[in-house]
Amino acid sequence: MPRLLLAALPDADASAAGPGAEPTQGDQALTRLARALRDAGHEVVHAGQDVDEGLVTAAAVQEDVAVVVLLAPASYDAGSLAADLAGDPDHADDTIVLVAVGRDDRAADVVRRVADEAPTG
């Protein structure tokens, strides 16, 4: 099974809540997704909620993941993240970047299908 990196980028609406706020729908979706992928036998690196692209890129390279899964706002463009990963010769051809805009079970189903088909390295 491929190794996956899960992360959630900041959502402007959720960020306004401030520190110490109740877990958001995005927090819960990321945790449920990580649990479901682990239950399916995948190795999951959980980068966390409200992380930036630089951390995602560094973690993907360091952890040698096959799939990067981002929960992101609908306006997010993954082009710069994909370019950063492509700039690393070890990941240029084999890292899949999957951006899940929805925070529901349909997004989780898509991620599971992609993870099941991803190369194991």
LINPE-V723486 format. One record per residue. RES is the residue in one letter. SS is DSSP state (A for helix, B for strand, O for the rest). PHI is phi in whole degrees, -180 to 180 (* if undefined). D_LAST is the distance of its C-alpha to the last C-alpha in Angstrom with 1 decimal. Layout:
RES_SS_PHI_D_LAST + RES_SS_PHI_D_LAST
This chain:
M_O_*_9.1 + P_O_-73_7.1 + R_B_-88_8.8 + L_B_-119_11.6 + L_B_-113_14.3 + L_B_-109_17.7 + A_B_-154_20.7 + A_B_-124_24.1 + L_B_-82_25.9 + P_O_-60_29.6 + D_O_-109_31.8 + A_A_-55_35.3 + D_A_-67_37.1 + A_A_-73_35.4 + S_A_-66_35.7 + A_O_-68_39.4 + A_O_-68_39.7 + G_O_86_39.3 + P_O_-68_38.1 + G_O_80_39.0 + A_O_-74_39.0 + E_O_-61_38.1 + P_O_-57_34.4 + T_O_-87_33.8 + Q_A_-60_32.4 + G_A_-66_29.2 + D_A_-58_28.9 + Q_A_-66_29.4 + A_A_-64_27.0 + L_A_-64_24.2 + T_A_-66_25.0 + R_A_-63_25.3 + L_A_-65_22.0 + A_A_-60_20.2 + R_A_-63_22.2 + A_A_-65_21.5 + L_A_-68_17.7 + R_A_-65_18.1 + D_A_-62_20.5 + A_O_-83_18.1 + G_O_101_15.8 + H_O_-83_13.3 + E_B_-88_12.9 + V_B_-118_14.8 + V_B_-101_15.7 + H_B_-98_19.2 + A_B_-79_20.3 + G_B_111_23.7 + Q_B_-98_26.4 + D_B_59_28.0 + V_B_-96_25.5 + D_O_-100_25.5 + E_A_-61_22.9 + G_A_-61_22.9 + L_A_-66_21.9 + V_A_-62_19.1 + T_A_-62_17.7 + A_A_-62_18.2 + A_A_-67_16.6 + A_A_-63_13.5 + V_A_-70_13.2 + Q_A_-63_14.4 + E_A_-88_12.3 + D_O_52_8.9 + V_O_-89_8.6 + A_O_-92_6.9 + V_B_-134_10.6 + V_B_-107_13.8 + V_B_-112_16.8 + L_B_-116_20.2 + L_B_-91_23.5 + A_O_-143_25.9 + P_O_-63_29.4 + A_O_-59_30.1 + S_O_-83_31.0 + Y_O_-70_27.6 + D_O_-117_26.1 + A_O_-82_22.4 + G_A_-58_22.9 + S_A_-70_23.2 + L_A_-64_20.1 + A_A_-62_18.0 + A_A_-66_19.9 + D_A_-62_19.3 + L_A_-67_15.5 + A_A_-68_15.8 + G_O_-71_18.0 + D_O_-93_15.3 + P_O_-58_14.0 + D_O_-74_10.7 + H_O_-119_10.2 + A_O_-61_12.5 + D_O_-103_10.7 + D_O_-130_7.8 + T_O_-99_9.4 + I_B_-96_11.7 + V_B_-108_15.1 + L_B_-119_17.2 + V_B_-105_20.8 + A_B_-103_22.8 + V_O_-85_26.4 + G_O_-73_27.9 + R_O_-119_28.2 + D_O_-131_28.8 + D_A_-68_27.3 + R_A_-64_26.6 + A_A_-63_24.1 + A_A_-64_22.4 + D_A_-64_22.3 + V_A_-64_20.6 + V_A_-61_17.9 + R_A_-61_17.4 + R_A_-65_17.2 + V_A_-63_14.6 + A_A_-62_12.4 + D_A_-66_13.0 + E_A_-97_11.9 + A_O_-70_8.8 + P_O_-65_5.5 + T_O_-91_3.8 + G_O_90_0.0
